[in-house]
Amino acid sequence: LHRGAHYHAGVRDPAIDAALATLGCADLAELTIGGIAATELVATFGSPLYVFDAAVLRDRVAAVRRALGPRVELLWSVKANPSLAVTSCLRQAGCGAEIASLGELAVARAAGHAALALRFAGPGKRDEDLAGALAAGVGCWHVESADEVDALARLAAAAGTRAGVAVRVNLPHELGGTRLRMGGRSSRFGIDADQVPAVLRQIVAAPSLRLLGLHAYAGTQAFDGTAFVGHAAALLDHAGRWERELGVALAEIDLGGGFGVPAYAGDPSLDLTATGQALQRLLAGHERPGRRWFVELGRYLAAPAGVYLTRVVRQKQSGGVTHVAVDGGMHQHAAACGVGTVIRRPPLLVRATALQAAGGAQVTLGGPLCTPADQFADALPLGPLAGGELLAVLHAGAYGLSFSPHSFLSHATPAEVMVDGGRARLVRARGAVDAALHGQQP
Ligand SMILES: Cc1ncc(COP(=O)(O)O)c(C=O)c1O
């Protein structure tokens, strides 16, 4: 459970070295982000701190576009990090966006996206979500039930508009090689393939709807590119059959995404180049005039661009174990504490001022919350650690703060900083210490 085995005998997980190389710190003794020392960032902006590197975001987009080729349009999944600065940076780098709430709609629009270019997914869109985003002019709805199609048709008619629709398909076979599957069996996500023909007819028959195509998203942390392409092939088989049998045009095909990025010791890596080549071969066989292809990614674009910095606050011995309490924790980076995983393993964690150190004394690292779940790792050979020493969780640019129970224990939320061109700027202010009172009445 939660063992730091990846550091044993001085050998550490290759994912840590790859993550440091992405940040340009492969051979450095001290962590820098965008050329600025992590210690300097914390001295200026405080701790705990999220730092995002704009150059890494741009590099990730460029690498994915190179791999997938010019025919595939790349969408940023705002849910992975609803930071306005990150979303703006990715828009400027050429990404469209995929949203799942009115809050994400607000972030995407503030980042400069036209509502018409946005695609709105999610199984539980309420009538007020549909009406609000229709009024804003969202261009494509990823519908997840026949019930939602009815509501959208009714609300679009009432608004005197025509809503573009793509049907999210739950294919009968699940996507292998992913950590968290969202299809291939009874699911809240997407419409079972055998029910899709009826839904396509329903859309075509509704004057306030316009059928655009299909969407599929089968799971996150997909490390097996072959399985991803196989899933896309199955979707395209269905698409071809439905077009022939129903006489409909499915012009826009969103193949989903979920490309995997190592988050914990022992995680594999996705072969992006091979995945892209196989996907391009597949798509070439299904081209037609007017067809648009989409891939939507969150973690793959943003995780490697982010670092979560936290400082050592207290240390003590208990039962022969060195317990180190840090100022960050599960309330700010739940995934780094293993929330959402079945077998808990340490995150990609390093000492910011001793990057190449490995194989030291074992320590157990936890945060300030009153739950044993608030623990980054147990028996991690990172010690001895000095009081105030800075630690860094790498690959922290996705599913960080927004995926965390940050109101638990009412600590202030961390600040967020974007580093670009050798300069750091605050892009989310640290929360107020009395923010827990916000909106409350005695
Ligand atoms: C519909 C949809 N699209 C995209 C994503 C982004 O996934 P990832 O960050 O793994 O790329 C998710 C994540 O849950 C999703 O549900």
PDBQT file of the ligand as one rigid body, heavy atoms in Angstrom, charges set to zero:
ROOT
HETATM    1  C1  LIG A 501     -16.536  13.407 -22.325  1.00  0.00    +0.000 C 
HETATM    2  C2  LIG A 501     -15.128  13.631 -21.863  1.00  0.00    +0.000 A 
HETATM    3  N1  LIG A 501     -14.246  14.177 -22.710  1.00  0.00    +0.000 NA
HETATM    4  C3  LIG A 501     -12.971  14.412 -22.366  1.00  0.00    +0.000 A 
HETATM    5  C4  LIG A 501     -12.505  14.099 -21.092  1.00  0.00    +0.000 A 
HETATM    6  C5  LIG A 501     -11.066  14.395 -20.761  1.00  0.00    +0.000 C 
HETATM    7  O1  LIG A 501     -10.378  13.243 -20.473  1.00  0.00    +0.000 OA
HETATM    8  P1  LIG A 501      -8.785  13.254 -20.285  1.00  0.00    +0.000 P 
HETATM    9  O2  LIG A 501      -8.461  14.364 -19.366  1.00  0.00    +0.000 OA
HETATM   10  O3  LIG A 501      -8.476  11.919 -19.730  1.00  0.00    +0.000 OA
HETATM   11  O4  LIG A 501      -8.189  13.487 -21.637  1.00  0.00    +0.000 OA
HETATM   12  C6  LIG A 501     -13.391  13.501 -20.171  1.00  0.00    +0.000 A 
HETATM   13  C7  LIG A 501     -12.927  13.140 -18.825  1.00  0.00    +0.000 C 
HETATM   14  O5  LIG A 501     -13.611  12.617 -17.998  1.00  0.00    +0.000 OA
HETATM   15  C8  LIG A 501     -14.735  13.267 -20.567  1.00  0.00    +0.000 A 
HETATM   16  O6  LIG A 501     -15.612  12.729 -19.723  1.00  0.00    +0.000 OA
ENDROOT
TORSDOF 0
